[in-house]
């Protein structure tokens, strides 16, 4: 099982908060932490360009907010050094080609395609051409769109894991559709994972029970912090339980073969009175 701690923008533009989250992820047993990188001048949809937002920095436009929380080279240099220092991998989902080229400079082990970018073919081609293991989130997409993305990665001989995702924050249980884990495995014959946005752990644990090989969850210091992703993120105790319970799934599921365990056989001698009677009569 491979566990990804999605920091995303939950650092709120503060590299010290990011480093706290990295350290906690390492302590709780995550294999990697993930960030988001985009160029605020080009990576914002047209309908968001003039939208205003109430933020800790005042009532400002969405592009201005994105610029405040976006890490640049100095912050990523610090993150890169810190992750090396405590021995945890990091990577980022990139939302435009300049951001992809920026992240390329760090020569990281993994790439990530965020759900909104699954149909942006120039980015998919660039990522797939690196032939690095890539996690591809499938939220807000049709099978035809997923088919097209998968073909690009197959054509480039780039290893990938499809991540079942529902792009609702937080995602209610009725929308999680965890059986998609099985559907994606059957349709694409590839590794499949789950990127969850629910407020609890149950859907994620169910995804593991259905064969998810990679788990990604947003993490936070405190769900009451400002930010749109905080409420669907896991605080440190939740992170600990996620790792613990996910790692117990295989043990609990067992191998599906019936047998009388030694502990059961001993109990049977105590409770199956007719067996005891038979043994007495035959004596």
Buried (B, 14 or more C-beta within 10 A) or exposed (E): BBBBBBBBBBBBBEBEBBBBBBBBBBEBBBBBBBBBBBBBEEBBEEEEEEEEBEBEBEEBBBBBBBBBBBBEEEBBBBBBEBBEEEEBBBBBBBBBBBBBEBBBEBEBEBBBBBBBBBBBEEBBBBBBEBEBBBBBBBBBBEEEEBEBBBEBBEEBEBEBBBBBBBBBBBBEEEEBEBEBBBBBBEBBEBBBBBBBBBBEBBBBBBBBBBBBBBBBBBBBBEBEBEBEBBBBBBBBEBBBBBBEBBEEBEEEEEEEEEEEEEEEEEEEEEEEEEEEEEEEEEE
